[in-house]
Amino acid sequence: MSREQRAKIDAMLRQPRPEGPRSVEEIRAGFEAMMATMIVPEAIRTGSATLGERPAVLVEPIEAANPGTILYFHGGAYVFGSPATAMPVTGNLVVKTGFKAFSLDYRLAPEHPFPAAIEDALSAYRELLDGGEDPAAIAFAGDSAGGGLTVTTCLAARDAGLPMPAAIVAFSPGLDMTRTGESMITKADVDPLLTPEGIRHTGSLYLAGQDPRQPLLSPAVLADPTGLPPMLLQVGTNEIVLDDATRMAGRARAAGVDVILDVTAGVPHVFQAFAGVLDEADEALDRAAFFLRQRVRTR
């Protein structure tokens, strides 16, 4: 572990931000500017695609690809973000697994609140299946809100009678819109990126007045994960959403789901995006790629 690297990233994330409430447009622009500073691996090629009537980015390794498909869901509290902002993580997964990925540009709140994102993710998965892809060769992956979508889309797919994908990989997943995890309080001072007030605000835009006490909004505390595929949940100790992952892992384990809870000390929300500048990010992505290669059918 590199204390110097972690300290540098922590200081960068704590840079002063504009005071007072920001508009959705300002939030989106600020996030895009921050993510544009991250490193995207060079050994990929990208192209435009459509899945479930939504735009997507097809990401492929330049070297010979392995059979297997990652359906990737970007982060951004269901309010901001895009396939482009998630490319540092998506691209690294593609390079490290050799699988192709479709990064979905699902609809965002407040223009399209819950359950629009889940509907789009489920439609994208249906199209892959209808196109002849073997569910055993498909994995869901995502970060932050997109990490939450990996779980809720599986729940929606299961309830719709669809076969499960081979695996779930969720980076710093948001899995509890009730915001009742103890880490919301105990980690508030050490989280350099997220604040309880900030995620409650963006959460309210996604909820649009709906009760967060629903399985598809708070699966870490309310969902029955029986029948879900093997899952890898990666999270850092310096996150207010730490308990989203720990409680989801507990529910999955109790339901007989194969689950790995992978907690890294001293790192922030979606630390995997710092691949190339943070040793822990590269190591975590290596572990995620190994997990996927073990579970995705490649022949």
N, C-alpha and C positions, 0 to 999 in steps of 0.2 A: 504494500500500500504506500502511496506517496502522500505524505502529510502536506508537502509543499504544493503539490498539484491541487489537492482538495481545498487548501486555504486560499489559493489564488482564485479558484472558481467561486468559492463562497463569497469572497470580497467583491468579485465582479457582479454576482447576483444581488448583492446588497447595495449597489450603486443607487443614489437617490433617484426616486421616481416622481413624476408629476403629482402634486398634491390634489386632493379632491377627487370626486367621481369623474371617470372618463367615459366618453361615449363608446358604443360598440365599435365604431369605425376606428377610434383611437386605440382601443384595446387590440383590434386585429392588426393594425399597422405596426404597433409596438412589438407584438409577438413575431410578426414576419421579419422585422428588422433584427431582432435578437437571434432568431433561428438562421438568418442568412449568414451569420458569423461562424456557424458550425461547419465542421469538415464533412464533406460528402465524398465517399470513396470514388476513385476514378475508374475502377474496373467494372463499371455498370453502363448499360445503355437504357434509355427510357423512351417510351412512346405513348401515344394517346390511346385510350380504350374506353369502352362503355360497358358497364355491368348494371343490370337491373334498372336501366334507363338513367343511370347517373354516370357522370364522367369519372374516369379512373386513370391512373398512370400505371402502365406496365413497366416493371423494372426487371431487367434480366442481366445476368452476369455476361461479361464480354467473353470470358472463357467458356468452354463447353458446359452447358447447363445439365444439371441432374433432374430427373423426373421429380415433380413435386411442385405444389403451388401454395404460396402464402397469401392469404387475404388479409391485407393490413388496414387497420383503422387508426387514423392520426389522432393526436391529442388536441386539447384546446377547450376543455370545459363545455363541449357541445356548442360553443359560441364562436370560436375562432380556430385558426389552424387550417391546414390543407395538406394534400400529399407532398407538396414542396417543402413545407416546414418539417415534415417527418422524415425527409429523405436521408438525413444522417443516420437514422436508426434503420429504416427500411433498406437502404443501400447496403449497409453493413451486414444485415441478415442475409441478403441475397448473395453477397460475396462469400460469406462464411459457410452458407449451406449449399450454394450452387443452385438453389431453387429460384424459379421466377416468382415475382410478387405482383399482385394487383393492389395498389393503394387507392382506396375508395374516397371520392370527394362527396361524402354524404351531406345532406342538407343540415344547415346550422340554425340554431335559435339566435335571436328571438323571432326571426322570420318564420322558422319552422321548429316549434318546440316539440317536446316529447309527445308521441313516440317516433317522430320522423326519422331520427338517426337509426333507430333499431329497424324500422320498416325498410330503409334503404340498404342496410347491411344484410338483412334477411333476403331481400330481392336479389342482391348481388350474389349471395351464396346459392340461391335457387338457380340463377342463370348458369353458374359454374356446373351445377349438377345436371341441369337440363341440357347443357352442352356436352355431356358425356364424361365429365371429370369424375374420377373415383373419389368418394369422400375420404377414403383412407389415404389419399395422396394430397389432401388439402389440410392446411393448418390455419387457424386464426391467430393473428398477432396484432398488438396495438399498445399504445402508450397513453397514460393518464385517462382521459375520458374514453379514448379508443381502447385502452386496456379494459375499461368497464364494458365496452361494446363486445369484446371477445366473449365475455361471460353471458351478457344479456341476449346476444344474438343466438348463442347456443341454447339458452333457455327457450327463446321464441321458436327456434328451429325444432327443438325436441317436442314442444307443445303442438307444433304444426305437423308432427309426424315425419319430419325429415331425418335422414341419417345424420349422425354426428360427424364432424370433421375428426381428423386424426389427433389433433392436439390444440391446446391453447397456450400462447405465451403472452403474458400481460406485464408490461413495464409500468411500475408505479400506478396501478389501476385505481380509478375512482369507482368505488363499489358501494357507497353508502350516501345517498342524498339526504338521509336524516341527520347526517353530521354528528353522530353520537359517539364516535370512537374517542377513547381517552386521549389519543395522540393529538386530537384537535386542540387540546389544552396543553398537554405535557410537551409537545414538540413545537409550540407556537414561537418560542424564542429562538430555537435553533434552525427552523426552516427559513432559508434565505430567499425563497421564491414565492411560496404560497402563504396567504393569511386566511384565518377563518372568515374574516369579513369579506375578503375578495371572492372566495369560492362560494360563499353563501349568496353573494350578489349574482355571479354568473349562473349559479344553480337555479336561482329564482327565474332567470330568463328562460332556462330550459324547462322548468316545471310549469311556468305560465299558470300558476294557481293550483296545480294539481297536488294531491297529497303525496309526499315522498315515500310514505309507508306502503310501497308496492314492490313486489319481487323484481320487477324490471327496472326499478329505480334504485333500490337498496338491496341487491342480492346478498351482500355480506351479512345482513342481519335478518332477511326475510325469505330468501329463495330456498327452494328445495333443489339442491344440485344433483340429485340422483340421476345417473345415466350420462352425466357430462363426460367429455373425454379427458385424458390426462392433461393436467395443467401445470405450468411453471409460472409462479408469481414472483417477480423481482421487485424489490423496494429498498429504499435507503433508510437509515435510522434518523436522518435529519428531515423527515417529512411529516406534515400534519396528517397526511392520509395513510400513514404507516399501518394503522389498525384496520383500514379497509382490507388490506392484503392479509393481515394476520387472521382476522375473523373469517374472511372468505376461505382461507386455507383450513381453518378449523371446521367449518361447515362442510366443506368438500370431503375432508378426511372422515368425518362422522357419517357421511352418506356413502362411503365406500369408493370415493373417487381417488384415483392416483394423482397426488398433488405434491409438488415440491415448492416450499416456501424458501426463497433465496434472499436473505437480508444482508445488505452491505453496510458497514459502519461508516459514518461520517460523510455520507454523500447526499446530494439533494434530489429533488423530484426529477424523474426521467434523466438520471445521471448518464444513462447509456448514450444520450445525444452528444456527450463530450468525448466520444471515441476519437482517439488520435492525440488528445491532450490530457486525458485522465486514465491512468492504468486500469483502475477499477471498471471503467466503462468498457474497455476492450475485453477485459477478462469476463465481465458479465455477458457480453455479446457472444463470446466464445462458448460459454456455458449454455446460452439459449440456442445457439446453432447446433451444439451437440445434442441437446434435448430434442430438437426438431428432426435432426438426421436419424435419431434412434426411433422416432415414432411415425414419421411420414413414410408411407409405402413408396418405394422408388423402383419397384419392378413388379 
